[in-house]
């Protein structure tokens, strides 16, 4: 029997993906990108800076160099790359994402077989409670998750480019979290007014960020539950990455709440999310969807499915626009006939 060497290599590449992820996680945990940027560029210097074994550092750096995370060697000196630059401590760093994915999410994926077989949360199997309940009881992980979400929001600055918020409109960000998207929109649209709507525990962070970026007078903060109602009188309602953890009935209810609250027929609902395709799917959207199942028991929907839910609420998709990181903007208008 002839062995298909390429197919074998493909399998090995896939099944060792977790090892690569853990190698990158370890580099971030040891703060190697920051230490190398500070000039610690040999195995001995990195071992001293981190408290790790010099030989362990050498072997880790050999792999990270092959992966393109760093350049150079112990003899020539290690150097950072574009990849390691994204992991440096600071705003928009992917450091917290690597830590979250390398710890809590990695543990959840250890229960992937159970999660997929039973359509239940692997995170809950690993930690004994649902993901969002865990965040509510662990401030450190909750902070890391929020920073991860912020760092993964590199498409925010393009939102004012694909939708016109000007004309004195009131923009209601439903489930607006820490206020980063709303602040970006208000900064780009000086005559717009904002309302950030989210759970009570998000108000302090949102208030701090909005006050520091656009000023306390530009946005009103309202605490509540989007499944019960949303602030009335908005010209634009935004749902950004808040639908995946809920079933169809709950999502349809949120759409109906937004439709009822709209100021008039010129109001719009802007949905910013990832959508999957059942035919000819690419890897990342399918992977994000499966990750939702493993961590929260949630899912990403197809465009056809989200369209049906919008239609139930008296909304029709007027336009779709593509954004980075497999994100799609759906602009929905109230049905007038």
N, C-alpha and C positions, 0 to 999 in steps of 0.2 A: 504494500500500500504506500502510495506517495504522500508524503506529508506536505500540507500547504503551509509553507514557512511564513508567508505574509499573513495568512489568517491567524496563525499561532501568535505572531508578533502583535497583531491587532488585539487579540484577547489579552495578552500580557500588558499592553499599553492601557487597556481599560481597567483591568483588575488591580493594577498598581496605582491607579489614580488617587486612592485614599492615602497611600504612602507619600505621594508628592504633596498632597494637601497638608498632611501632618508635618512634613519637613518645613513647609512654609509657615505653618502655625508656630512651630518651635522657634524659627528664626524671629518671628514677631514677638513671641513670648520672651525671648532673650534680648529683644530690642537690638538685634544685629544691624538692621538698616540705620538706626540712629548712631550706633557705636562706630560703624564704618564711615558714616558721614562726618563724624567728629574726629576722624583720623586714626582710629584703631584698626589697622589694616593687616595685621598678621594673626596667626592662630594664637600665639602667646598673649598678645594684647587683648584679643577678643575674649579669651578664656579668663584673663584677669578682670576684665570689665564686667563679665557676666557671672563669674563664679562657676562656670562650667568646665568640664574636662577639656584640656587642650586637644587631645586626640579626637574626642567627640566633636568638637568644633571643626577640626580639620575634615573629618568625614562628612559632616553636614554641609560645610562650605563647598566641598567637592561636588556634591549633588546639586546644590543651589546654583553653582556656577554652570553646570551642565544644563540646568533648567532656564538659564538666562536671568535669574534673579540678581546675581552679582557677576562681576567680571574679575579677571586676575587670579592670583594664587597666593599662597603663603610666601613664596619666594619673590614674587613681583609686587605684592601688595594687593589687597582686595579693593575693588572699586564698586560704587553703586551704579545702577542702571535706571532706565525709565520705570521698570517694574518696582525696584526697591524704593524709588522716590515716592511712589504712591503709598508706601507703608511707613513713612516718616511721621513722627508725632506732629500733630497740628491739624488745622481745619481741613476738612474733606479727605483726611487720611482714611485708608482702608484697614488700618490697624485693628480697630474694634470689630470689623467684619471678620477678619482672620481669626481673632480670638473667639468670637461667638460661634463661627462655623467649626473651629477646631476643638471646641469644648462641648457646649450644650447641644449644638446641632449634630456634631459627630456622634455623640452618645445616642441621640434620637435615631440616627441612621443605622445604628447597631441593631435596631428593632424594625428595620425596613420590611423584612419578610412578614412579620406579624401585622404591621400597618397595612401593607398591600393586600394581604390575605383577608383581612377583616375590615378594611377601610376605616381604620381607627388610628389615633395618633401614636406614633412611635415615641414622641417626646413624653407623653403621659405614661407610656410603658417604662421609660427610663427613669423618670423623676417622680412618678406617682401622683401627678396632678397636671391639668391642662397647661399649655404654654402660657396663655395670658394670665391665668391665676398665679402661675409661678413668677411672672414678671411683677405682679402686684405685691408679691411677698419678698422679692429679692431686688432691692434698689440698685445694686451694682450691675446685675444682669439687665435690668430695665434700662439703665442709663446706656449700657453698651449697645442694646438693641436700638434705642432711639438714635444714637450716634451712627450706627450702621445704616439705618434707614436714611438719615440725612446725607451720609457720604454716598449712598447709592442713588441719590436724587440729582445726578448730574444733568438730567434733562430739564430741570426746573426753569433754567434761564431761557429755554426755547419756548416755553408755554406762552409768554406774551407775544412771541413771533408768529404763532399759529392761530391765535385768537385775539380779537380786538376788545380789550377791556375798557377802552376810553369812552368818553361821553358822560362822565359823572355816574357811572354804574356802581351799584352795590354788589360786591362779590362775596358770596357766602361759601367759605371753605368748610364743608361738612366732614368731620373727622380730621380736622386740620393739624392735629398733633402739636408740634413745637412751633408752628407758624412759619416755617421756612418757605413753603410754596407761596403762601399769602404775602409774605414780605417781599418776595421776588416780584410778584405781580404788581404790588403797590409801588415798589421802587421804579418799575418800568412804566407805570401809568399814574402820573401825579394827580389826576383828577378823579381817580377811582377811590371808593370807600370799601372797607373790608369788614367782614364779620367772621370770626373764627369760632366754630362750633365743635365742641368735643366734650369728653367726660371731665368731671370736676378736677381730677388729679392732673390733667394736662394744663390747666389754666396758669399756674405759676411759671412754668417754662415758656409757654407761649407769650405770656405777658412780658417776660424778661426779653425774649428775642425781638418781639415786635416793637417794644419801646426802644431798644438799642438800634434797630435798623430803620424803621420808618416813623417812629414817634407814637406815643400812646393815643394821640388824637386821630390817627388814621384808621384804627381798627377797633371794633367792639368785640369783647370776649363774652361768649354765651356758653354756659355749661348745660349739658342735657344728653338725651339719648336719641340718636337718629332713627331708631326703630319706633319711637313714639311720635316725634314731630321734629321739625327743623325750623329755624327762624324764618318768619314770613317777610315778604316784600323784596326779596332779592331779585336782581336782574340776571345774575349768573350764579349757578350753584355748581360746586366742584366736588367730585368724589374721586380722590386720588388714592389708589391702592388700598381701599378699605372694604372691598366687597368679597375678597377671596375666602374669608373665614366663615361665611354665612351661607345658609341654604337658599334655594330659589325663592321661597315664600318670603323670607326676611328681606332679600334684596329687592324683590318686587315691591314690598312695603316701603322701603327707603325711597325708591323711585316715585311711588305715589305720594309720599310726604313732600318730596321736592316739587312735584308737579302742582300740588295744592298750594304750596307756599309761594310760588312764582308771582312776581308783581303783575305781569300781564302776558299776552301772547308773544311778545318780543323777547321774553326771558329765555334763557338757555341752560341746559344741564351739560356740564363738561365732565366726561368720565376719562380718567387717565389710568390705564391699567395694562397688564399683559393679557393677551388672548391666545388660546391654543388653536391649532388646526388638526383635524383628524386625518386629513390627507396631506401627504408630503410635508410632514412637520419637520422643522429644524430642531436641533438638539436643545438649545437653551430654553425655549418656552416649555418644551415637554419636561425638561429637568426641573425648572422652577415649579411646575404644576405638581410633579411627584414630591418635591421637597415640601410643598404645602401639606400634602397628605401625611407625610411622615412627621411633620412638626406640629401642625394644628388640626389635622383632619380636614383641612380646607381644599380648595381647588381653583384653578383658573378655568374660565368658560370660553366656549367658542363664540365668535362674533354672532353667529346665527342665534345661539341661545340667549345671549344678552339682548339681542334685538327683540326677541319674543317677550322678554321680561319688561323691556321698555314699552312695548306696545300695550301690554296689560295695564300700564300706568298712564296711558294716553300720551305717550311720547314717541316720536319718530326720529331716527338718525338722519340728520341733515348733511353731515360731513364727517369724514374720517381723515386724520393726519397721523403720519408716522413720527415718532420721537426716538431718541437713542435708547439703547439697552432693551430692545424688543418691546418698547412701550408704544401703545396706540392711544391717540386722543379721539374720543367719540364726542361729537357735538350733537346733542339731541334737542329737538324743538317740540313744544306742546302741540298736539293735534288740535286744529281749530274746527275742522268740519265734523 
